[in-house]
Amino acid sequence: MIYMDCAATTPTDPLVLEEMLPYFSEKFGNASSATRLGSAGKQAIRTARERAAALIGALPEEIFFTSGGTESDNWALRLGVRAGKSGRHIIVSAVEHPAVLRTAEDLAREGYRLTVLPVDAEGTVLPETLRSAMCEDTVLVSVMTANNEVGTIEPIRELAQIAHEGGALFHTDAVQAFGQIPLIASELGADLLSASAHKIFGPKGTGLLYVKKGVRLDAFLTGGGQERGRRSGTENVPGIVGFGKACALAAQRMEEAIRVKRSLRELFWEHLLTENPHVLVSGSRENRLPGNVHICLPGIEGETLLILLDQKGICASSGSACSAGALEPSHVLTAMGRKAIEAKGSLRLTFSEHNTAEEVLEVCELIRVQTARLRELSLPYEEYCKHV
């Protein structure tokens, strides 16, 4: 198997699993109990919190553990609108993950005014569009750090500054960027930041929400008062321990991982773009996540290509794993101005530092062969070629 779908999930690193295992067995105690076993869990959570905070230059008390990125996004939006000044206006970008978009739409049904910012052809939110959208009663702005489909990295620092100038809180969904590229919370300027363990070789079912010191964010789950009263529920000690270890490993490995993934990405462009007609690169060629490759192959169905690749042992994606199987073209590609025939032929490959140049070349050749085969039978592709 050649695995190139790390934006969907990563395998749990053996070192992460090794550190987690004792908390399923001999260290199984409830971290909220006053027993010796409970104290061991409490100390492990404290260490994990310090590791997660260190990865983004935050304070440990600014880190709150959750069940994943979706919960963190929901918490940030649903209670972020009440955490600052009074107002009923929220702003998100058109290319957000559904965890943000659907939550924002829920808030709109509850009476908030929702503005969805457009993006340019590379999927970038231009700061001037946010400045124009800001109103006196704007209370929250949410723009992701890097797009989960096309990999474009957004100008978060500038966007956060504009939001703050208007008195609004700023949230960023950093699920795809956290642990992948250097992020320093104070430099980003975000008041709230979401992340997830399973994108950085940690376990599924564990995430975090960074809450900048001084932001008065209410509790998302009430009950026993865990996570300093902000997120009640018995702590998932093994998951949190694993997340902390994954953060520590990401900090150690990031520089080399970025170098390897960028090299593989450029090798992919070099071979695929020179050997295949009508291949469209999605997102910024330069300002993107190091391991992300996203292309559109007009005239084919991306899902069909995925099945053919899967039969050859290649794991990839046509877009967001959370939208797999959707009949409509990707909302991200549509917002970027892609035609339906282009967007439906989308393919996303996301590398890790464990992939090799040989794997990239093998996948490029398979894509070339299968795309040519599918286009031979495609009437829409014949029509497309007449107009390009």
N, C-alpha and C positions, 0 to 999 in steps of 0.2 A: 504494500500500500504506500502511495505517496500522498502525504497529508499536506494540503495547502488551503486550509480553511480556518486559520487561527483567529480570524475576526469573529467566527461563530463560537468557537471554544478552543481551548488548548488542553492537552493531556496534563494530568497532575504530575508535577515533577517528582521523581522518586525521593528526593531530599525533603520535599514538602510532605509527602505521604509518611515518610519515616518519622517526621516530627509530630504528625497528627495521631499516629496509631496509639500511643500510650493513653491518649485522652478518650479513646473508645473502651479501654480495658482497665488497667490498674489505676489510672488517674481519672476515673469516670465521674467524679463527684460534681454536684451542682455548685457552680461558681458563686452562687448567692448564699450558700449555706455557711455556717460558722465552723464546720468540721475541718479536719486536716486535709481531707480530700477536696473540699470546697475551696480551701485556701490555695491549693496547688492550681486549680483552675483559674482562680481570680488572678494569681500572679502570672499565669500564662497569657491571659487576656491583656494584662497590663503590658507585658513584653510585646505582644502583637500590636497593640495600639501605638507603642513607641516606634516600632518598625514601620508601620504604615505612615505615621506622621513624618518620620525622617525622610521617607521617599519623596515627599512634596514640601519639605521644609516647614511643616506645620507644628503646632503644639499638640502633645498627646491628648489634651482635654478638648481639642477641636475635632477629634475623630470619634464617630459614632458608628458602631457596626450594625448592619442590616442583613436582610436575606438576599440582597443582590442589587444590581443597578436599577431595576424597575421599581423596587420599593424606595430606594433612595431618591429617584426622580419624583415619585409620587409625593413623598414626604416634603421634598424641597418646594414643589409647586403648590400643593394643597394647603400647606401651612406657611409657606414663604409669602403668600399674598397677604397674610395677616401679621407678618413679622416686622414690618417697617411702618411707613407712613400710611395714612388712610387713603384709599383709592380703589377703583374698580377696573383698572386697565392693565392687561398683561400683554407681553410681546414674546413671541417665539419665532424661530426661523422655519422656513418651509421644508428644510431637510433634516429636521430633528427625528430621533428615534421615536417609534410609536409610543413608548412609555412617556415621552414628553408631549407629543402631539395629542394623543387621546386624552391625557390628563388635562391639558389646556382646553380641549373641546368640552370636557366635563365642567370645568370652571365657567366656560362661556354659557353653558346651559343653566348654570346656577346664578347667572346675572352679571358676570364679568365681561367686559369688552375685550375681545381678542384680536390682536393684530398679528398676522403671519408675514414675516419679512421675506421678500424674494431673495434669490441668490443669482450670481452671474453664471456664465457658461461653465465655469470650473467648480461651481458649488460653494463659492465664497460669499459670505454675508458682508456687504460693503458697509463700512462704518457710517457713511452718510445716510444710508437708508434707515439705520436705527435712529440717528439724530432727528431725521424728519418724522419718524413715527412716535417719538417721545411726546407725552402729554403731561399736563400738570398732575393728573391722577394716575400716572403709570407707577405701579407698585413693584412689579417684578419683570425682569427680562431673563430669558433662558436661551442660550445658544451653545451648542455642543462644541467641545474642544477640537475634535476631529471626527469627520463623518464615518459612520460604520460601513457604508457601502463603497464610496469612491475614495475615501482616505484623505480628503482635503482638510488641512489644518486651518482653523478659523483664527482671525485676528482678535483673540479673546481679550488681550490687554486693552486695546483701543475700545472695544465694545463695552467692557466693564466700566471704563472711565466715563463713557457717554451715559451709561445707565446711572452711575453715581452722581454725575452732574445734574441729572434730573431727579435725584432723590430716591431712585428705585434700587431695590436689591438685584444682584446679578447671580444667576445660577448657571453652571456649566455641567453638562453631561460629559464627563471625561472617561467614560468606560473604555473607549478604544485607545485613548492616549495614555492613561495612567500606567506607569511602568514601562511604556514603550518609547517615550521621548522625555527629555528632562522637563519637569513641571515644578515650579516653585509657587506655592499658593500666594504668597505675598506679592510676587511679581505679576501673576495673572490678574489679581485684583478681584477674584470671585469671592462672593460672600458664602456661597454654597457650591459644593462640588461632589458629584457622584462617581463611584468607581465600583468595580466588580472583580472578584478573585479569579474567576475561571478564564479570564482573558490573559492572565499572566502566569499560567501554569499552577494556579491555585485550585481549590475545590469549588465546585458549583454550589450555589445556595448560600453564598456569603458575599456581602458587599459592604460599602461604607458610605457615609455622608460626612463630608467635611463641613463644619459650621464655624465660620470665622468668629473668633472671640468677640463678644459684644453683640452678636446677632441674637435676638430673643426669639428663637424658633420653638414653638410649642411642641409638646409630645405628640408623636404620631400614633403610638400604641400605649394605652394606659393599662395599668395592672399592678404588677409587683415592684415597679420602680427601677428595673434594670437600666443599664446605660445612663446612669445618673438621672433617672426619672424621665428620660426623653423617649426611650424605646423599650417598653416592658416586654417581658417574655424570657423564659429560661434561656440563658446564653448558649449558643451553639459553639461550645468550647473547641472541639476538633476543627470545625470550619474556620473559626477565628484564628486559631493557632496556625493552620495551614495558610491563611491569607497573610498573616504576619511573616511567615517564612518566605512566601512567594515575594513579598515586598523586599525583604532583605536580599534575596537572590537577584531580583530585578535591579536593585541598586548596584550590586556588584558587577552584573553582566551587561548593563545597558549599553555602554560605549561600544563594546565589541559586537553585541547583537545588532545595533544600528548599522555598523559597518558591513556586516555580513548580509543583512537583509537588503540594504541599498544596492550592494553588489549584485545580488540575485535579481532584484527588480530591474536594474539596468541591463542585465544579460537578457532578461525576458523581453524587454522592449526591443533590444537590438535584433533579436532573432525573429520574434513574431511580426513586428511591424515591417520588416524588409521582405518577408516571405509570404505575406497574405494581403490580398487586396481588400480595400474598404474595411479596415480595422480602425475603430474610433477609440481613442483614449479618453476615459472619463476622469474628471478631476484635474487638479493641477499636476503638471509633470514634476515640478520641483517641490512645491510646498505641500507635501503629503506625507502620510505615515510611511516609514521606511519599508515596511513589508507588504504594502498594499499595491495590488495591480487590479485595475478595473477596466474592462474593454466592452465595447458594443460591436456585435457582428451582425450588421443588417441582413435581413433575409432568412435568418434561422430563428428557431425558438431556443432560448437559453436553457430552458428546462430539458429539452431533448438532448442538447449537447452535454448537459450535466449527467444525464443517464448514461450516455455513451462513454463519457470519461469515467464514471463510477464503475462501469463494467470492466474497464481497464485498470481499476485499482487507484484511480485518481480522485481524491476528495477535494471538491471546490464548492463554489456557490454561485447563484445568479444574483445575489444581493443580500439583504438582511436575512439572517436565519429566522428571525421572528416573523418574517413575511413569506417564508418559503411556501410555494404552492398557490400564491395569490394569482388570480387571473389577470388583474390589471397591471400595467407597467409600473415600475417603481416610482413612488412619489418623489424620490430624490432626483431621478433622471428626468422626470417630467418637469420638475421645478428648474432644472438646468437647461431646459429647452430641447431635450432630445425628442425626435419624432417617435411615434409608436413603434414603427418597424425597426428603429434603432434600439430603443429601450427594451423591447422584447427579446433581443438577442444579447442580453447582458451576461457577462461572466466576471466573477470576482475571484481572484486568487490572493490569499494572504499567507505569506511565508513566515517561518520562524528561523532562528539561527541554526536550527538542526537540519534544514533543507540543504540540498547540495546543487552545484551547477549542473551536474549530470541529470538530476531530477528535473530541473528547469528546462533543459534542452529536450528531454523526453516528452514533457508536457507540451512544449511548444510544437513539437512535431505531431503529436496526437491532435492538438487543436487544429493545426493546418489541414491534416488529412480529413478529420471529421467535418470541419466547416466546409471544405470543398465538396465533400460528399452530400451534405445536407443542402447546399446551395444548388447543386445540379438539379434538384427536384423542386426548387422554390420559384414559383411564378412571381411572388412579391419581390424577390431579389432581382429578377429580370427587369421589373418595372422600376425598382430603386436605381439600378445601374443606368437607366435611360435619363435620369434626372440629376445625376451627380457628376 
